[in-house]
Amino acid sequence: MWLYKNKLLSPAQLKRLSEHKYSCTNVSLMDPFLQPWWCWLVSKVPLWLAPNLITIVGLIINIVTTLILISYSPDGKVFPPKWTSALCALGLFIYQSLDAIDGKQARRTNSSSPLGELFDHGCDSISTIFVALSACITCQLGNYPNWLFFQCFCAITLFYCAHWQTYVSGTLRFGKIDVTEAQVTIMGIHIVSALFGPDIWMSKLPIISVTWNFLPLIAFTLGYVQLLNQFSNIFVTGGGGKNGSTVAGTSVLSPVIPLSLVVVPAFIIAQKSIDDIFGTHPSLYIIAFGMVAAKITNKLVIAHMTRSEMEYLDWGLLGPALLFLNQYFNYFIPEILVLWFALIWGTQDLFRYCAQICYEICDHLHIKLFTIPYPPKTTAHSQGAGAQHASGSSTHDKNGSFHPNRRQAKLSKKQSLH
């Protein structure tokens, strides 16, 4: 299309990308308990299966199960069938498990690459939208639109800020209570709805006159306090570049611009709509803006991995801009039609961008996206990137170490002999 560049990455960016080394610290409380399950699971995965294929299958399952839930309760007010909540819990568990083993699979097949890290982060950015939305629908937060907006956009912002501080410091940091803990909590919420019915969240707590869904609200709001820690890493600790700048040598404040261009219009449009477009169609609204947020997050990840300046304006912002202009000109077009256009445009723009980026990186590194050499190369562990396939919520190896532990090493050696 004439709107887009023929090449998204310059030769210099591709060169820096190929030199990129993954850096992460992880002190998650639950990861050590789940490691035995993940190690066992990856041992059952055939060596010909590409890590990126594992990631995308998990994402598709996660999205499909969430869309089934949304189809029964698009506004978060209708009680969906119990089985839809159980399906969401299962979908999220599958996604978490597959997302945790893709990096392990990359190492045991010696197929680690910078593309793996980027692909993983990209899938996580999309999954964040659907996971947060499914939890809110299960808890019947459609009855509290402001809380629904706050929870979903805080989840999107938190994910973006995690990569913002990575762009600043060069290291992705996970706390004691982070992605894994949040995912397990959301699975628990779905299971409660599956066992007792989603109407349980609208029943009153004993003694105090509030509904049960305020409990997960409080829990997640406390989790969002991590935003303060992210901002501390960004503004207080300083950057890894020259004079405390980002790894690309830019201002540590620069990534706030793309984020603001998504979150601020989303808030203003929702508040100013005479048709109450958000309250009436919350799922549609969140996914539409979430697709744009996922794209700018991917652009931030690429800026970090290529140590380059992040672009502020993006064609993905066309949808939010049209919603804003439609309100300004007294709703010249029915708002729901503009919202549907924003969703369709943002979705195709995100996938077109991701497809082109993957194509350019595959062409540069002489690799394929969804297939790997089989049998695996028997060389030493992959150079440079190490475990660049384990990222985002899939960064489950203890202490950020991405070298196989003894159990994995023995397993890899045994399977290589076979």
C-alpha positions in Angstrom: 0.0 0.0 0.0 1.2 3.5 -0.8 0.5 4.5 2.8 3.3 2.3 4.1 7.1 2.2 3.6 8.6 -0.5 1.5 11.2 -1.2 4.2 10.5 -0.8 7.9 14.0 -1.5 9.1 17.1 0.1 7.8 20.3 -2.0 7.2 21.8 -0.3 10.3 18.8 -1.4 12.4 19.0 -4.9 11.1 22.7 -5.1 11.9 22.1 -3.9 15.5 19.2 -6.3 15.8 21.4 -9.3 14.9 23.8 -8.1 17.6 21.1 -7.8 20.2 21.5 -9.8 23.4 18.6 -10.5 25.7 18.8 -9.2 29.2 16.3 -10.0 32.0 16.0 -10.2 35.7 13.1 -12.3 37.2 12.3 -12.9 40.8 8.7 -14.2 40.3 7.4 -16.1 43.3 5.4 -18.6 41.3 7.8 -19.4 38.5 10.0 -21.8 40.5 6.9 -23.9 41.3 5.8 -24.1 37.7 9.3 -24.8 36.3 8.9 -28.6 36.8 5.7 -28.6 34.8 7.2 -26.5 32.0 10.4 -28.6 31.8 8.3 -31.8 31.6 6.0 -30.3 29.0 8.9 -29.2 26.7 10.4 -32.6 26.9 7.3 -34.0 25.2 7.5 -31.5 22.3 9.0 -32.9 19.1 12.3 -31.4 18.1 11.0 -30.4 14.6 8.4 -28.0 16.1 9.4 -24.4 15.7 9.3 -22.2 18.9 7.3 -19.4 17.1 4.7 -22.0 16.1 4.3 -22.9 19.7 3.8 -19.3 20.6 1.3 -18.5 17.9 -0.8 -21.6 18.7 -1.1 -20.6 22.3 -2.1 -17.0 21.3 -4.8 -18.3 18.9 -6.3 -20.5 21.6 -6.3 -17.7 24.1 -8.0 -15.3 21.7 -10.6 -17.8 20.5 -11.6 -18.8 24.1 -11.9 -15.1 25.0 -14.0 -14.3 21.9 -16.4 -17.1 22.8 -16.9 -15.5 26.3 -17.3 -12.1 24.7 -19.9 -13.4 22.3 -22.2 -14.3 25.2 -21.5 -11.1 27.2 -20.2 -8.3 24.9 -21.1 -5.6 27.4 -19.9 -7.4 30.6 -23.4 -7.2 32.1 -25.0 -10.4 30.8 -24.2 -13.6 32.7 -22.3 -15.8 30.3 -22.6 -19.7 30.6 -20.4 -21.3 33.1 -18.6 -23.3 30.5 -17.3 -20.2 28.7 -15.5 -19.1 31.9 -14.0 -22.6 32.2 -13.0 -22.5 28.6 -11.2 -19.1 29.2 -9.4 -20.6 32.2 -8.2 -23.5 30.1 -7.2 -21.2 27.2 -5.2 -19.0 29.4 -3.5 -22.0 31.0 -2.6 -23.4 27.6 -1.3 -20.0 26.5 0.8 -19.6 29.7 2.3 -23.1 29.3 3.1 -22.8 25.6 4.5 -19.2 26.2 6.8 -20.6 28.9 8.3 -23.4 26.8 8.9 -21.7 23.5 12.2 -20.3 24.8 13.2 -23.7 26.1 12.3 -25.3 22.8 14.5 -22.7 21.0 17.4 -23.6 23.2 17.1 -27.4 22.9 16.8 -27.1 19.1 19.6 -24.4 18.9 17.2 -22.1 17.0 17.3 -19.0 19.3 17.3 -15.7 17.4 16.3 -12.1 18.0 13.2 -12.8 16.0 12.0 -15.2 18.7 12.2 -12.5 21.4 10.3 -10.0 19.2 7.7 -12.5 18.1 7.1 -13.5 21.7 6.7 -9.9 22.9 4.3 -9.2 20.0 2.1 -12.1 20.9 2.1 -11.1 24.6 1.1 -7.5 23.6 -2.0 -8.9 21.9 -2.7 -11.5 24.6 -2.7 -8.8 27.3 -5.8 -7.2 25.8 -7.8 -10.3 25.7 -6.7 -11.7 29.1 -7.6 -8.4 30.8 -10.9 -8.1 29.0 -11.9 -11.7 29.8 -11.3 -11.2 33.5 -13.4 -8.1 33.5 -16.3 -9.7 31.7 -16.2 -12.7 34.0 -16.3 -10.4 37.0 -19.3 -8.5 35.5 -17.4 -5.2 35.5 -19.7 -4.0 32.6 -21.9 -2.9 35.4 -19.1 -0.5 36.5 -17.9 1.0 33.1 -15.3 3.3 34.8 -13.7 0.4 36.6 -13.8 -1.7 33.4 -12.0 1.1 31.5 -9.5 1.6 34.3 -8.6 -2.1 34.6 -8.2 -2.9 30.9 -6.2 0.2 30.1 -4.0 -0.1 33.2 -3.1 -3.6 32.0 -2.2 -2.3 28.6 -0.2 0.6 30.1 1.6 -1.7 32.5 2.8 -3.9 29.7 3.9 -0.9 27.7 5.8 0.5 30.7 7.6 -2.8 31.2 9.1 -2.3 27.8 9.5 1.4 28.3 11.9 0.7 31.2 13.6 -2.0 29.1 14.2 0.6 26.4 15.6 2.9 29.0 17.8 0.5 31.0 18.4 -2.3 28.5 17.1 -5.0 30.9 13.6 -6.4 31.2 12.7 -6.6 34.9 10.1 -8.7 36.5 9.0 -8.4 40.2 8.0 -11.0 42.7 4.4 -10.5 41.8 4.2 -10.1 38.1 2.8 -11.6 34.9 2.7 -15.3 36.1 1.0 -14.3 39.3 -1.6 -12.2 37.5 -2.3 -15.0 35.0 -2.8 -17.5 37.8 -5.2 -15.1 39.6 -7.2 -14.6 36.4 -7.4 -18.3 35.9 -8.7 -18.5 39.5 -11.4 -15.9 38.7 -12.6 -17.9 35.7 -12.7 -21.1 37.7 -14.8 -19.4 40.4 -17.3 -18.3 37.7 -17.3 -21.8 36.2 -18.1 -23.4 39.5 -20.5 -21.0 41.1 -21.7 -19.0 38.1 -20.7 -15.4 37.1 -23.7 -14.1 39.1 -21.7 -14.7 42.2 -19.7 -11.6 41.5 -22.8 -9.4 41.8 -23.9 -10.8 45.1 -23.2 -8.8 48.2 -20.3 -9.5 50.6 -21.3 -10.2 54.2 -21.2 -7.2 56.6 -19.9 -4.6 54.1 -22.3 -3.5 51.3 -20.2 -4.2 48.3 -20.3 -6.9 45.6 -17.8 -9.7 45.4 -16.2 -8.3 42.2 -14.6 -5.6 44.3 -12.2 -8.2 45.7 -10.5 -8.8 42.3 -10.7 -5.1 41.6 -8.7 -4.3 44.8 -6.2 -7.1 44.0 -5.5 -5.9 40.5 -5.4 -2.3 41.5 -2.7 -3.2 44.1 -0.9 -5.0 41.4 -0.9 -1.9 39.3 1.2 -0.2 42.0 4.0 -1.8 40.0 3.6 1.1 37.6 5.2 3.3 40.3 8.2 0.9 40.4 8.4 1.0 36.6 8.4 4.8 36.7 11.1 4.6 39.4 13.3 2.5 37.0 12.6 5.0 34.2 13.1 8.3 36.0 15.2 7.7 39.1 17.6 4.9 38.1 18.4 6.5 34.8 19.0 5.0 31.4 21.7 2.7 30.0 22.7 5.1 27.3 25.0 8.1 27.4 24.3 10.6 30.2 21.4 8.5 31.5 19.6 8.4 28.2 17.9 5.3 26.7 19.8 2.6 25.0 19.2 4.5 21.7 20.6 7.7 23.2 17.2 9.4 23.2 15.3 11.0 26.1 13.9 8.6 28.7 10.6 10.6 28.3 10.2 10.1 24.6 8.1 6.8 24.8 5.4 8.6 26.7 4.2 10.3 23.5 3.0 7.3 21.6 1.3 5.9 24.7 -0.5 9.2 25.3 -1.7 9.3 21.8 -3.6 6.1 22.5 -4.7 6.3 26.1 -5.7 10.0 26.3 -8.0 9.9 23.2 -9.5 6.6 24.4 -10.5 8.3 27.7 -11.7 11.5 26.1 -13.8 9.8 23.4 -15.4 7.5 26.0 -16.3 10.4 28.3 -17.6 12.7 25.6 -19.7 10.2 23.6 -23.4 11.1 23.6 -24.2 7.5 22.6 -22.1 6.2 25.5 -20.1 4.2 23.0 -17.8 2.7 25.6 -20.6 1.7 28.1 -22.7 0.2 25.3 -19.9 -1.6 23.4 -17.0 -2.0 25.9 -15.4 -5.1 24.4 -15.4 -3.6 20.9 -14.0 -0.4 22.2 -11.2 -2.0 24.2 -10.1 -4.4 21.4 -10.1 -1.5 18.9 -7.8 0.7 21.0 -5.9 -2.4 22.2 -4.8 -3.2 18.7 -3.3 0.2 18.3 -1.6 -0.1 21.7 -0.2 -3.5 20.7 1.4 -2.0 17.6 3.1 0.9 19.5 4.3 -1.6 22.0 5.9 -3.7 19.2 7.5 -0.5 17.8 8.9 0.2 21.2 10.4 -3.3 21.5 11.9 -2.9 18.0 13.3 0.5 19.0 15.0 -1.2 22.0 16.3 -4.2 20.1 17.7 -2.0 17.3 18.8 0.7 19.6 17.1 3.3 17.5 14.7 6.2 18.0 11.0 5.4 18.3 8.6 7.0 15.8 5.8 8.9 17.4 3.1 9.0 14.7 1.6 5.9 13.3 -1.1 4.9 10.8 -2.7 2.8 13.5 -3.8 6.0 15.1 -6.1 6.7 12.2 -9.0 4.9 13.9 -8.8 6.9 17.2 -8.3 10.1 15.2 -11.5 9.5 13.2 -13.5 8.8 16.3 -12.2 12.0 17.8 -13.0 14.0 14.6 -16.4 12.5 14.3 -17.3 13.7 17.8 -15.9 17.2 17.0 -18.1 17.4 13.9 -21.2 16.5 15.9 -21.3 12.8 15.0 -21.5 13.2 11.2 -21.3 9.4 11.0 -22.9 7.0 13.4 -20.3 6.4 16.1 -20.6 2.6 16.1 -19.7 2.5 12.4 -16.6 4.6 13.1 -15.7 2.3 16.0 -16.0 -0.8 13.8 -13.8 0.9 11.2 -11.2 1.7 13.9 -11.2 -2.0 15.0 -10.9 -3.3 11.4 -8.3 -0.8 10.4 -6.2 -1.2 13.6 -6.2 -5.0 13.4 -5.1 -5.1 9.8 -2.5 -2.4 10.4 -1.1 -4.4 13.3 -0.9 -7.7 11.5 0.5 -6.0 8.3 3.2 -4.4 10.3 4.1 -7.5 12.2 4.2 -9.6 9.0 6.5 -7.2 7.2 8.8 -6.9 10.2 9.0 -10.7 10.5 9.7 -11.0 6.8 12.5 -8.4 6.9 14.2 -10.1 9.9 13.8 -13.6 8.4 15.3 -12.4 5.2 18.2 -10.7 7.0 19.0 -13.7 9.4 18.3 -16.3 6.7 15.7 -18.1 8.9 12.1 -19.1 8.6 9.3 -17.9 10.9 7.4 -21.2 11.6 9.9 -23.9 10.6 13.4 -24.8 11.9 16.1 -27.1 10.7 15.5 -30.7 11.6 17.3 -32.6 13.0 18.6 -29.8 15.3 22.1 -28.5 14.9 24.4 -30.1 17.5 26.6 -27.0 17.9 27.0 -25.2 21.2 24.3 -23.0 22.5 23.1 -20.4 20.1 25.3 -17.3 19.9 24.5 -13.8 21.0 20.8 -13.7 21.7 20.9 -16.8 24.0 17.3 -17.2 25.0 15.8 -14.4 23.0 12.8 -16.5 22.6 11.9 -16.3 26.3 10.3 -12.9 26.8 7.4 -11.0 28.3 5.2 -13.4 30.2 7.3 -16.3 28.9 10.4 -15.2 30.8 10.0 -18.0 33.3 13.6 -19.1 33.9 14.8 -18.3 37.4 16.9 -15.2 38.0 16.7 -14.3 34.3 19.2 -17.1 33.4 18.6 -18.4 30.0 21.1 -21.3 30.0 19.5 -24.8 30.2 19.6 -26.2 33.7 21.1 -29.6 34.3 17.9 -31.4 33.7 17.3 -29.6 30.4 20.9 -30.2 29.4 20.6 -33.9 29.9 17.3 -34.0 28.1 18.7 -32.1 25.2 21.7 -34.3 24.9 19.6 -37.4 25.1 17.2 -36.2 22.4 20.0 -35.1 20.2 21.4 -38.6 20.3 18.1 -40.0 19.2 
